[in-house]
Amino acid sequence: MRITGIEAWDVTMPLSEPYTIAYESIDRVTNVFVGVETNRGVTGYGCAAPDYGVTGETAEDVLHSIRDIVTPLIRNSDPLRPAMLLERLRPGMKNRPSAMAAVDMAFYDIMGKVGNLSLWRLLGGFRDRIKTSVTIGICPEEETVERARDWIRQGFRCLKLKGGRDVRMDILRVMKVREAVGDEIELRFDANQGYSLEDSLLFVEMTGKARLELFEQPTPKGKPDLLQRVTGGVSLPVMADESLMDLRDAFKIAKRGLADMVNVKLMKVGGIWEAMQIDSVAQSAGLEVMVGCMDEASLAISAGLHFALARPNVAYADLDGHLGLVGDPSDGAVILKKGVLFPTDRPGLGFDPK
């Protein structure tokens, strides 16, 4: 089998409900879809969700990468050798993780289709479903509570609140949500790098009665010592997100004890192949893993889901980036039932764009 062509196209999707996090507000996103064609009529698909603030890429950067770097290097190659092809691409794609992730997904999609296996089975098949959290952006207290109640009515049992702009307002929002949803709902909090050490310690102290499940990326990613001091200074599990961009970061976090947990996003790390290596480092160091996402079309969410289902060390999922995307051409690539995600169980990633 050999690769005969690569195509890439961008799709801009408005959000049905814009949201705000510590450093930006979002009302629409652009994803780039990739198709890798072969001489046997099998096409693998992937999806990039570039975010300049996180991945350092725009949609135009991804399209350029696929056209000018990826295509010349993989045309006429065997797509069933993803490790070899990804290593070939690595030097030129060093700072293009979401573009790399899209190509990686397409290779794995081809492998599953050729083997007639859903990818989660091919990668290990540890579980066949996983509960996901759903995210509530920064908004006023009453609106936060109402959104929380609405998600619970839809069947979600785990909520993630965003914050990082005003620690005292964040404390109030967390406590009001806990009061509104009761004790059985899991609550997580993500400060998106917005806190100082003092803010972080105050937040954990004042929200103790809310029984949060985890505290995600409280401090700036460029200040690992601050993250380490938060982790060592609180009883609540601390998760690294923006501080984990690649395999080397995973080693640093594990070696220095910078966090208790890590958030692995395919768009940050460059795809499934790299995510599996990071997960192995985390497992060896006793760090729990959450599979997270950006604002991603369902096809990219599917790739994250298949990775999560395959690996025993993935304890949490935050795979809600497809919810509310208007005009997602890969809608249906995952199945969501009352806050639990299932694969379609068709070969590969389980979906071919129409």
Residue pairs with C-beta under 8 A, 6 or more apart in sequence:
1 38
1 39
1 40
1 42
1 78
1 79
1 80
1 114
2 38
2 39
2 76
2 77
2 78
2 79
3 36
3 37
3 38
3 74
3 75
3 76
3 77
3 78
3 79
4 37
4 38
4 39
4 75
4 76
5 36
5 37
5 75
6 34
6 35
6 36
6 37
6 66
6 70
6 71
6 74
6 75
7 34
7 35
7 37
8 32
8 33
8 34
8 35
8 62
8 63
8 66
8 67
8 102
9 32
9 33
10 30
10 31
10 32
10 33
10 59
10 62
10 63
11 30
11 31
11 32
11 33
11 297
11 327
11 328
11 329
12 28
12 29
12 30
13 28
13 29
13 30
13 31
13 297
13 325
13 326
13 327
13 328
14 27
14 28
14 325
14 326
14 327
15 26
15 27
15 28
15 29
15 295
15 324
15 325
15 326
16 324
16 325
16 326
17 324
18 25
18 26
18 27
19 25
19 26
19 135
19 136
19 137
19 138
19 139
19 162
20 26
20 137
20 138
20 139
20 162
21 137
21 138
21 162
21 164
21 190
21 192
22 138
22 162
22 163
22 164
22 165
22 191
22 192
22 193
22 194
23 53
23 164
23 192
23 193
23 194
24 53
26 295
29 49
29 294
29 295
29 325
30 50
30 59
31 47
31 48
31 49
31 59
31 295
31 296
31 297
31 300
32 47
32 48
32 50
32 59
32 62
32 63
32 66
32 98
32 99
32 102
33 45
33 46
33 47
33 102
33 297
33 299
33 329
33 330
33 353
34 45
34 46
34 47
34 48
34 66
34 102
34 103
34 105
34 106
35 43
35 44
35 45
35 106
35 353
36 43
36 44
36 45
36 46
36 74
36 79
36 103
36 106
36 107
36 110
37 43
38 44
38 79
38 110
40 114
42 110
42 113
42 114
43 110
43 352
44 79
44 105
44 106
44 107
44 108
44 109
44 110
44 111
44 113
44 348
45 105
45 106
45 109
45 299
45 349
45 351
45 352
45 353
46 101
46 102
46 103
46 104
46 105
46 106
46 109
46 299
46 300
46 303
47 102
47 105
47 296
47 297
47 299
47 300
47 303
47 330
48 57
48 59
48 62
48 98
48 99
48 101
48 102
48 267
48 300
49 98
49 267
49 293
49 294
49 295
49 296
49 297
49 300
49 321
50 57
50 58
50 59
50 61
50 62
50 98
50 99
50 267
51 57
51 98
51 267
51 294
51 295
52 58
54 242
54 267
54 268
54 294
55 96
55 97
55 98
55 267
55 268
55 294
56 95
56 96
56 97
57 65
57 95
57 96
57 97
57 98
57 99
61 96
61 99
62 96
62 98
62 99
62 102
65 93
65 96
65 99
66 99
66 102
66 103
69 89
69 92
69 93
69 96
70 89
70 93
70 99
70 103
73 85
73 88
73 89
73 92
74 85
74 88
74 89
74 103
77 85
77 88
79 85
79 106
79 107
79 110
79 111
80 110
80 111
80 114
82 104
82 107
82 108
82 111
82 273
83 273
85 107
86 100
86 103
86 104
86 107
86 271
86 273
89 100
89 103
90 100
93 99
93 100
93 270
97 245
97 246
97 267
97 268
97 269
97 270
98 267
98 294
100 270
100 271
100 274
101 266
101 267
101 269
101 270
101 271
101 272
101 300
101 303
102 271
102 300
103 271
104 266
104 270
104 271
104 272
104 273
104 274
105 266
105 271
105 272
105 299
105 300
105 303
105 349
108 119
108 122
108 123
108 272
108 303
108 306
108 348
108 349
109 119
109 348
109 349
110 348
111 119
111 122
111 348
112 118
112 119
112 122
112 347
112 348
112 349
113 347
113 348
115 122
115 347
116 347
117 347
118 306
118 343
118 344
118 345
118 346
118 347
118 348
118 350
119 303
119 306
119 310
119 343
119 348
119 349
119 350
120 128
120 305
120 306
120 307
120 309
120 310
120 343
123 272
123 276
123 306
123 307
123 309
123 310
123 311
124 310
124 311
124 312
125 309
125 310
126 309
126 310
126 311
126 312
127 309
128 309
128 342
128 343
129 309
129 340
129 341
129 342
130 305
130 308
130 309
130 314
130 317
130 319
130 340
130 341
131 157
131 158
131 317
131 339
131 340
131 341
132 156
132 158
132 317
132 318
132 319
132 320
132 336
132 339
132 340
132 341
133 156
133 158
133 159
133 160
133 186
133 188
133 316
133 317
133 318
133 320
134 151
134 156
134 158
134 159
134 160
134 320
134 323
134 339
135 159
135 160
135 161
135 162
135 190
135 318
135 320
136 144
136 147
136 148
136 151
136 159
136 160
136 161
136 162
136 177
137 162
138 162
138 163
138 164
138 165
139 147
141 169
141 172
141 173
141 176
144 161
144 173
144 176
144 177
145 173
145 176
145 177
145 180
148 159
148 177
148 180
148 181
149 180
149 181
151 159
152 159
152 181
152 185
154 338
154 339
155 337
155 338
155 339
156 338
156 339
157 184
157 185
157 186
157 338
157 339
158 185
158 186
158 187
158 188
158 213
158 339
159 177
159 181
159 185
159 186
159 187
159 188
160 187
160 188
160 189
160 190
160 216
160 318
161 170
161 173
161 174
161 177
161 187
161 188
161 189
161 190
162 190
162 192
163 169
163 170
163 173
163 174
163 189
163 190
163 191
163 192
163 194
164 170
164 190
164 191
164 192
164 193
164 194
164 195
164 218
165 194
167 195
167 199
167 202
167 203
170 189
170 191
170 203
171 202
171 203
171 206
171 207
174 187
174 189
174 207
174 210
174 212
175 206
175 207
175 209
175 210
177 187
177 210
178 187
178 209
178 210
178 211
181 187
183 211
186 213
187 210
187 211
187 212
187 213
188 212
188 213
188 214
188 216
188 318
189 203
189 207
189 212
189 214
189 215
189 216
190 216
190 217
190 241
191 199
191 200
191 203
191 215
191 216
191 217
191 218
191 219
192 216
192 217
192 241
192 242
193 217
193 218
193 219
193 220
193 221
193 242
194 218
195 203
195 218
195 219
196 219
196 226
197 219
197 226
197 229
197 230
197 233
199 218
200 215
200 218
200 219
200 230
200 233
200 234
201 230
201 233
201 234
203 215
203 218
204 215
204 234
204 235
204 236
212 236
213 237
214 236
214 237
214 238
214 239
214 261
214 290
214 316
215 230
215 234
215 236
215 237
215 238
215 239
216 238
216 239
216 241
216 263
217 227
217 239
217 240
217 241
217 242
217 243
217 263
218 227
218 230
218 238
219 226
219 227
219 230
220 226
221 242
221 243
224 243
224 252
224 256
224 258
227 238
227 240
227 243
227 258
227 259
228 256
228 257
228 258
230 238
231 238
231 257
231 258
231 259
231 260
232 257
237 260
237 261
237 288
238 259
238 260
238 261
239 259
239 260
239 261
239 262
239 263
239 290
240 249
240 253
240 258
240 259
240 261
240 262
240 263
241 262
241 263
241 265
241 292
243 249
243 253
243 258
243 259
244 250
244 253
244 262
244 263
244 264
244 268
244 269
244 278
245 268
245 269
246 268
246 269
246 270
246 274
246 278
247 269
247 274
247 277
247 278
247 281
250 262
250 278
250 281
250 282
251 281
252 258
253 259
253 262
253 287
254 281
254 282
254 284
254 285
254 287
255 285
259 287
260 287
260 288
261 287
261 288
261 289
261 290
261 316
262 278
262 282
262 287
262 288
262 289
262 290
263 289
263 290
263 291
263 292
263 318
264 275
264 278
264 279
264 282
264 289
264 290
264 291
264 292
264 307
264 314
265 291
265 292
265 293
265 294
265 304
266 272
266 275
266 293
266 300
266 303
266 304
266 307
267 293
267 294
267 296
267 300
269 275
269 278
271 303
272 303
272 306
272 307
275 291
275 307
276 307
276 311
279 289
279 311
279 313
279 314
282 288
282 289
282 313
283 289
283 312
283 313
288 313
288 315
288 316
289 311
289 313
289 314
289 315
289 316
290 314
290 315
290 316
290 317
290 318
291 304
291 305
291 307
291 308
291 314
291 316
291 317
291 318
291 319
292 304
292 317
292 318
292 319
293 300
293 301
293 304
293 318
293 319
293 320
293 321
293 322
294 300
294 321
295 321
295 325
296 304
296 321
296 322
297 322
297 325
297 328
297 329
297 330
297 333
298 322
298 325
298 328
298 330
298 331
298 332
298 333
298 334
298 351
299 330
299 333
299 349
299 351
299 353
300 321
300 322
301 319
301 321
301 322
301 333
301 334
301 341
302 330
302 333
302 334
302 343
302 344
302 349
302 350
302 351
303 349
304 317
304 319
305 317
305 319
305 334
305 341
305 343
306 343
306 349
307 314
308 314
308 317
308 319
309 343
317 341
319 334
319 341
322 328
322 331
322 334
329 353
329 354
330 351
330 353
332 344
332 351
333 344
333 349
333 350
333 351
334 341
334 342
334 343
334 344
334 350
335 341
335 342
335 343
335 344
336 342
343 350
344 350
344 351
